[in-house]
Amino acid sequence: MTGTPAPLDGWDASTRIGVVVPHADVGPEAELQAVAPASVSVHASRIHFAAMRAGGEMDEKIPHDPILAFVQPPYLDQAVELLAAAPLHALALGFTSSSYALKARGEQELYERLRPVTRGLPITGTTRAARAAFDALGADRIAVVNPPWFDDLLSGQGADYFREFGYQVVHHGPCGLPSNQKAITPENLSAWIRGTVAAHRPDAVLVAGNGIRAVGTVQTLEDELGLHVVTANQVILWHALHLAGAADTAHGITGYGHLFTTAPKAERT
């Protein structure tokens, strides 16, 4: 016997987060795994999303019917139930646009519908977590940067969603980058936010859409522009960790924005 420790195998993770993602999207898992420390493991369940094709390909603008179909029973309910059967600590929905289309009331009804299949585990999603983040950061003036594959109507629905909760949306729209997941980088996304969004002087910028490459923009933009930057996958990890009772773990994450130094407040209704 030697004193060499065994290699890490992931089984000793102190917090396990489950996330539901579109079938052809690797973005949520990639970014969650990048931000999460070794003590956190990420486990995904997939649902077919008719707007995506094999290899993650999409049309330049995604149609709206699949956005609502993604969250309809029975498929989402089954995916959540199967995921919740694992020994997890919190669940997250890695999909933004459906909440835009459902609006505030429809989203609340969705979470109520899912409650019986969560096995009592707390559950969050991008827009719900983003609201918690804005309140934790004291941000009332917000800008919402959507993926280029969101059309203007969907972006407007997103702005209306946040206005329902009393936020002042000073800018919203699809970002002016190629409508291709693989063509978006932290560099060109940061440049677009810097050149198009910063002049609106928001308290916080939300980069919405779990399939857009975004967590690599957070720290640089916050340091440079002096505003808060929240992204879809960053925020569901932050919120899920707090819901899982892993606040110390969340507070220990560095390099991905000021958000991880904060804690959620009571949910705004």
Sine and cosine of phi, psi and omega as CSV:
sin_phi,cos_phi,sin_psi,cos_psi,sin_omega,cos_omega
0.00,0.00,0.68,-0.73,0.07,-1.00
-0.91,-0.41,0.19,-0.98,0.02,-1.00
-1.00,0.06,0.19,0.98,-0.03,-1.00
-0.95,0.32,0.83,-0.56,0.00,-1.00
-0.93,0.37,0.47,-0.88,0.04,-1.00
-0.93,0.37,0.55,-0.83,0.05,-1.00
-0.87,0.49,0.49,-0.87,0.05,-1.00
-0.90,0.44,0.68,-0.73,0.01,-1.00
-0.81,-0.58,0.03,1.00,0.08,-1.00
1.00,0.05,-0.26,0.97,-0.06,-1.00
-0.94,0.34,-0.37,0.93,-0.06,-1.00
-1.00,-0.06,0.29,0.96,0.05,-1.00
-0.84,0.54,0.73,-0.68,-0.02,-1.00
-0.99,0.12,-0.35,0.94,0.02,-1.00
-0.69,-0.72,0.77,-0.64,0.01,-1.00
-0.86,-0.51,0.84,-0.55,-0.06,-1.00
-0.94,-0.35,0.77,-0.64,0.09,-1.00
-0.98,-0.19,0.63,-0.78,-0.02,-1.00
-0.69,-0.72,0.69,-0.73,0.07,-1.00
-0.99,-0.14,0.78,-0.63,-0.10,-0.99
-0.73,-0.68,0.37,-0.93,0.14,-0.99
-0.89,0.46,0.49,-0.87,-0.20,-0.98
-0.87,0.49,-0.54,0.84,-0.10,-0.99
-0.95,-0.31,0.33,0.95,-0.07,-1.00
-0.94,-0.35,0.81,-0.58,0.07,-1.00
-0.97,-0.25,-0.08,1.00,-0.10,-1.00
-0.86,0.52,-0.77,0.64,-0.04,-1.00
-0.85,0.52,-0.73,0.68,-0.02,-1.00
-0.91,0.42,-0.66,0.75,-0.03,-1.00
-0.87,0.49,-0.73,0.69,-0.07,-1.00
-0.97,0.25,-0.62,0.78,0.05,-1.00
-0.87,0.49,-0.68,0.73,0.00,-1.00
-0.92,0.39,-0.55,0.84,0.00,-1.00
-0.93,0.37,-0.65,0.76,-0.08,-1.00
-0.99,0.14,-0.59,0.81,-0.09,-1.00
-0.93,0.37,0.66,-0.76,0.10,-0.99
-0.96,0.29,0.11,-0.99,-0.06,-1.00
-0.89,0.45,-0.35,0.94,-0.01,-1.00
-0.98,0.19,-0.05,1.00,-0.02,-1.00
-0.88,-0.47,0.75,-0.66,0.10,-0.99
-0.91,-0.43,0.52,-0.86,-0.08,-1.00
-0.89,-0.46,0.73,-0.68,-0.09,-1.00
-0.74,-0.68,0.81,-0.59,-0.14,-0.99
-0.93,-0.37,0.49,-0.87,0.19,-0.98
-0.83,-0.55,0.61,-0.80,-0.12,-0.99
-0.91,-0.42,0.56,-0.83,0.09,-1.00
-0.79,-0.62,0.64,-0.77,0.06,-1.00
-0.89,0.45,0.76,-0.65,0.05,-1.00
-0.87,-0.50,0.93,-0.37,-0.19,-0.98
-0.91,0.41,-0.24,0.97,0.02,-1.00
-1.00,0.10,-0.07,1.00,0.02,-1.00
-0.90,-0.43,0.56,-0.83,0.05,-1.00
-0.91,-0.42,0.14,-0.99,0.00,-1.00
-0.80,0.60,0.65,-0.76,-0.05,-1.00
1.00,0.09,0.08,1.00,0.01,-1.00
0.99,0.16,0.22,0.97,-0.03,-1.00
-0.96,0.28,0.55,-0.83,0.03,-1.00
-0.63,-0.77,0.29,-0.96,0.18,-0.98
-0.93,0.36,0.28,-0.96,-0.01,-1.00
-0.85,0.53,-0.63,0.78,0.12,-0.99
-0.81,-0.59,0.80,-0.59,-0.06,-1.00
-0.97,0.25,0.63,-0.78,0.04,-1.00
-0.94,0.34,0.35,-0.94,-0.11,-0.99
-0.99,0.10,-0.51,0.86,-0.05,-1.00
-0.84,0.54,-0.70,0.71,0.02,-1.00
-0.90,0.43,-0.42,0.91,0.00,-1.00
-0.90,0.44,-0.70,0.71,0.05,-1.00
-0.97,0.24,-0.59,0.81,0.00,-1.00
-0.88,0.48,-0.51,0.86,-0.05,-1.00
-0.86,0.51,-0.54,0.84,-0.09,-1.00
-0.97,-0.26,0.16,0.99,0.01,-1.00
-1.00,0.10,0.46,-0.89,0.11,-0.99
-0.95,0.32,0.44,-0.90,0.15,0.99
-0.99,-0.14,-0.10,0.99,-0.25,-0.97
-0.93,0.37,-0.71,0.70,0.03,-1.00
-0.89,0.45,-0.70,0.71,-0.01,-1.00
-0.86,0.51,-0.67,0.74,0.01,-1.00
-0.92,0.39,-0.66,0.75,0.01,-1.00
-0.90,0.44,-0.67,0.74,0.03,-1.00
-0.91,0.41,-0.68,0.74,-0.01,-1.00
-0.89,0.46,-0.68,0.73,0.01,-1.00
-0.92,0.40,-0.66,0.76,0.02,-1.00
-0.91,0.41,-0.67,0.75,-0.04,-1.00
-0.93,0.37,-0.30,0.96,0.04,-1.00
-0.94,0.34,-0.33,0.94,0.04,-1.00
-0.97,0.22,0.34,-0.94,0.00,-1.00
-0.98,0.22,0.96,0.29,-0.04,-1.00
-0.97,-0.22,0.11,-0.99,0.02,-1.00
-0.89,-0.45,-0.36,0.93,0.04,-1.00
-0.31,-0.95,0.37,-0.93,-0.02,-1.00
-0.84,-0.54,0.44,-0.90,0.05,-1.00
-0.59,-0.81,0.55,-0.84,0.12,-0.99
-0.99,-0.14,0.91,-0.41,-0.06,-1.00
-1.00,-0.02,0.87,0.50,-0.10,-0.99
-0.39,-0.92,0.82,-0.57,-0.12,-0.99
-0.99,-0.14,-0.71,0.70,-0.26,-0.97
-0.90,0.43,-0.47,0.88,-0.01,-1.00
-0.90,0.44,-0.59,0.81,0.04,-1.00
-0.92,0.40,-0.59,0.81,0.09,-1.00
-0.84,0.54,-0.75,0.67,-0.07,-1.00
-0.95,0.32,-0.57,0.82,-0.01,-1.00
-0.95,0.30,-0.46,0.89,-0.12,-0.99
0.93,0.37,0.01,-1.00,-0.15,-0.99
-0.87,0.49,-0.74,0.67,-0.06,-1.00
-0.91,0.41,-0.69,0.73,0.01,-1.00
-0.90,0.44,-0.60,0.80,0.04,-1.00
-0.91,0.42,-0.68,0.73,0.02,-1.00
-0.88,0.47,-0.66,0.76,0.05,-1.00
-0.90,0.44,-0.57,0.82,0.05,-1.00
-0.89,0.46,-0.75,0.66,0.00,-1.00
-0.90,0.44,-0.59,0.80,0.05,-1.00
-0.91,0.40,-0.61,0.79,0.02,-1.00
-0.91,0.42,-0.59,0.81,-0.06,-1.00
-0.98,0.18,-0.32,0.95,-0.10,-0.99
-0.79,0.61,-0.68,0.73,-0.04,-1.00
-0.91,0.42,-0.31,0.95,-0.04,-1.00
-0.96,-0.27,0.10,1.00,-0.02,-1.00
-1.00,0.03,-0.06,1.00,-0.04,-1.00
0.85,0.53,0.50,0.86,0.02,-1.00
0.99,0.16,0.01,1.00,0.01,-1.00
-0.97,0.25,0.61,-0.79,0.07,-1.00
-0.93,0.37,0.53,-0.85,-0.04,-1.00
-0.70,-0.71,0.61,-0.79,0.04,-1.00
-0.66,-0.75,0.00,-1.00,0.04,-1.00
-0.37,-0.93,0.07,-1.00,-0.18,-0.98
-0.85,0.53,-0.79,0.62,-0.09,-1.00
-0.94,0.33,-0.61,0.79,0.04,-1.00
-0.90,0.44,-0.69,0.72,0.02,-1.00
-0.93,0.38,-0.60,0.80,0.02,-1.00
-0.89,0.45,-0.64,0.77,0.06,-1.00
-0.88,0.47,-0.67,0.74,0.05,-1.00
-0.88,0.47,-0.62,0.79,0.00,-1.00
-0.93,0.37,-0.70,0.71,0.02,-1.00
-0.85,0.53,-0.68,0.74,-0.02,-1.00
-0.93,0.37,-0.63,0.77,0.03,-1.00
-0.90,0.43,-0.55,0.84,-0.03,-1.00
-1.00,0.02,-0.10,1.00,-0.04,-1.00
0.94,0.35,0.55,0.84,-0.08,-1.00
-0.98,-0.19,0.90,-0.44,0.08,-1.00
-0.96,-0.26,-0.57,0.82,0.06,-1.00
-1.00,-0.02,0.91,-0.41,-0.09,-1.00
-0.82,-0.57,0.46,-0.89,0.17,-0.98
-0.89,-0.46,0.65,-0.76,-0.02,-1.00
-0.88,-0.47,0.92,-0.40,0.03,-1.00
-0.99,-0.17,0.90,-0.43,-0.03,-1.00
-0.98,-0.20,0.37,-0.93,0.05,-1.00
-0.88,0.48,0.42,-0.91,-0.01,-1.00
-0.91,0.40,-0.30,0.95,0.03,-1.00
-1.00,0.10,-0.01,1.00,0.19,-0.98
-1.00,0.09,0.70,-0.72,0.08,-1.00
-1.00,0.05,0.06,-1.00,-0.07,-1.00
-0.90,0.44,-0.58,0.81,0.01,-1.00
-0.90,0.44,-0.72,0.69,0.00,-1.00
-0.91,0.42,-0.64,0.76,0.05,-1.00
-0.88,0.47,-0.65,0.76,0.05,-1.00
-0.90,0.43,-0.59,0.81,0.06,-1.00
-0.90,0.44,-0.59,0.80,0.05,-1.00
-0.90,0.43,-0.69,0.73,0.04,-1.00
-0.89,0.46,-0.67,0.74,0.02,-1.00
-0.90,0.44,-0.60,0.80,0.03,-1.00
-0.84,0.54,-0.77,0.64,-0.05,-1.00
-0.94,0.33,-0.53,0.85,0.06,-1.00
-0.90,0.43,-0.53,0.85,0.04,-1.00
-0.84,0.53,-0.46,0.89,-0.02,-1.00
-0.99,-0.13,0.12,0.99,0.13,-0.99
1.00,-0.08,0.12,0.99,0.03,-1.00
-0.99,0.15,0.55,-0.83,0.07,-1.00
-1.00,-0.04,0.94,-0.35,-0.03,-1.00
-1.00,0.00,0.97,-0.26,-0.09,-1.00
-1.00,0.03,-0.24,0.97,0.07,-1.00
-0.33,-0.94,0.60,-0.80,0.18,-0.98
-0.42,-0.91,0.40,-0.92,0.06,-1.00
0.38,-0.92,0.32,-0.95,0.13,-0.99
-0.91,0.41,0.65,-0.76,0.01,-1.00
-0.94,0.33,0.53,-0.85,-0.07,-1.00
-1.00,0.09,0.85,0.52,0.01,-1.00
-0.84,-0.55,0.26,-0.97,0.02,-1.00
-0.83,0.55,0.65,-0.76,-0.03,-1.00
-0.99,0.12,0.95,0.32,-0.04,-1.00
-0.40,-0.91,0.86,-0.50,-0.05,-1.00
-0.80,0.59,-0.64,0.77,-0.10,-0.99
-0.97,0.23,-0.18,0.98,-0.01,-1.00
-1.00,-0.04,-0.12,0.99,-0.04,-1.00
-1.00,-0.10,0.74,-0.67,-0.01,-1.00
-0.78,-0.63,0.31,-0.95,0.10,-0.99
-0.84,0.55,-0.53,0.85,-0.05,-1.00
-0.94,0.34,-0.76,0.65,-0.06,-1.00
-0.97,0.24,-0.49,0.87,0.09,-1.00
-0.93,0.37,-0.68,0.73,0.04,-1.00
-0.87,0.49,-0.67,0.74,-0.01,-1.00
-0.89,0.45,-0.62,0.78,0.00,-1.00
-0.93,0.37,-0.68,0.74,0.04,-1.00
-0.90,0.44,-0.68,0.74,0.01,-1.00
-0.87,0.49,-0.67,0.74,-0.10,-0.99
-1.00,0.06,-0.39,0.92,-0.13,-0.99
-0.91,-0.41,-0.55,0.84,-0.17,-0.99
-0.98,-0.22,-0.62,0.79,-0.15,-0.99
-0.85,0.53,-0.55,0.84,-0.04,-1.00
-0.90,0.43,-0.33,0.95,0.03,-1.00
-0.98,0.20,-0.13,0.99,0.09,-1.00
0.80,0.59,0.80,0.60,0.09,-1.00
-0.96,0.28,0.38,-0.93,0.18,-0.98
-0.95,0.32,-0.56,0.83,-0.03,-1.00
-0.52,-0.85,0.55,-0.84,0.11,-0.99
-0.94,-0.35,0.77,-0.64,0.15,-0.99
-0.97,-0.24,0.87,-0.50,0.19,-0.98
-1.00,-0.03,0.98,-0.19,-0.10,-0.99
-1.00,0.04,0.21,-0.98,-0.03,-1.00
1.00,-0.01,0.92,-0.39,-0.06,-1.00
-0.97,0.25,-0.21,0.98,-0.03,-1.00
-1.00,-0.10,0.09,1.00,0.02,-1.00
-0.99,-0.14,0.69,-0.73,-0.03,-1.00
-0.96,0.28,0.95,-0.33,-0.22,-0.98
-0.65,-0.76,-0.45,0.89,-0.14,-0.99
-0.90,0.44,-0.38,0.93,0.02,-1.00
-0.96,0.29,-0.12,0.99,0.02,-1.00
-1.00,-0.02,-0.32,0.95,-0.29,-0.96
-0.88,0.48,-0.86,0.51,-0.15,-0.99
-0.91,0.41,-0.67,0.74,-0.02,-1.00
-0.89,0.46,-0.71,0.70,-0.01,-1.00
-0.92,0.39,-0.65,0.76,0.03,-1.00
-0.88,0.47,-0.69,0.72,-0.02,-1.00
-0.91,0.42,-0.62,0.78,-0.09,-1.00
-0.98,0.17,-0.67,0.74,-0.17,-0.99
-0.99,-0.16,-0.26,0.97,0.01,-1.00
0.94,0.34,0.49,0.87,0.09,-1.00
-0.77,-0.64,0.22,-0.98,-0.01,-1.00
-1.00,0.07,0.64,-0.77,0.05,-1.00
-0.85,-0.52,0.81,-0.58,-0.01,-1.00
-0.84,-0.55,0.72,-0.69,0.04,-1.00
-0.84,-0.54,0.33,-0.94,-0.14,-0.99
-0.84,0.54,-0.74,0.67,-0.06,-1.00
-0.99,0.16,-0.57,0.82,0.10,-0.99
-0.84,0.54,-0.70,0.72,-0.15,-0.99
-0.97,0.24,-0.55,0.84,0.04,-1.00
-0.95,0.31,-0.50,0.86,0.08,-1.00
-0.92,0.39,-0.75,0.67,0.02,-1.00
-0.83,0.56,-0.75,0.66,-0.07,-1.00
-0.93,0.37,-0.68,0.73,-0.01,-1.00
-0.88,0.47,-0.63,0.78,0.02,-1.00
-0.89,0.45,-0.68,0.74,0.03,-1.00
-0.92,0.39,-0.66,0.75,0.03,-1.00
-0.90,0.43,-0.49,0.87,0.00,-1.00
-0.99,0.15,-0.02,1.00,-0.03,-1.00
0.98,0.18,0.36,0.93,-0.04,-1.00
-0.93,-0.36,0.74,0.67,-0.03,-1.00
-0.87,0.49,-0.64,0.77,-0.01,-1.00
-0.88,0.47,-0.60,0.80,0.04,-1.00
-0.91,0.42,-0.70,0.71,0.02,-1.00
-0.87,0.49,-0.70,0.71,-0.02,-1.00
-0.91,0.42,-0.38,0.93,-0.01,-1.00
-0.99,0.13,-0.12,0.99,-0.01,-1.00
-0.99,0.17,0.81,-0.59,0.01,-1.00
-0.83,-0.56,0.34,-0.94,0.05,-1.00
1.00,0.04,-0.02,1.00,-0.03,-1.00
-0.79,-0.61,0.53,0.85,0.16,-0.99
0.96,-0.27,0.30,-0.95,-0.03,-1.00
-0.92,0.39,-0.36,0.93,-0.05,-1.00
-0.79,0.62,-0.62,0.78,-0.10,-1.00
-0.95,0.31,-0.12,0.99,0.10,-0.99
-1.00,0.01,-0.06,1.00,-0.10,-1.00
-0.94,-0.33,0.13,-0.99,0.07,-1.00
-0.74,-0.68,0.52,-0.85,0.01,-1.00
-0.89,0.46,0.49,-0.87,0.14,-0.99
-0.97,-0.24,-0.08,-1.00,0.06,-1.00
-0.87,0.49,0.65,-0.76,-0.08,-1.00
-0.91,0.40,0.72,-0.69,0.04,-1.00
-0.98,0.21,0.69,-0.72,0.03,-1.00
-0.85,-0.53,0.00,0.00,0.00,0.00
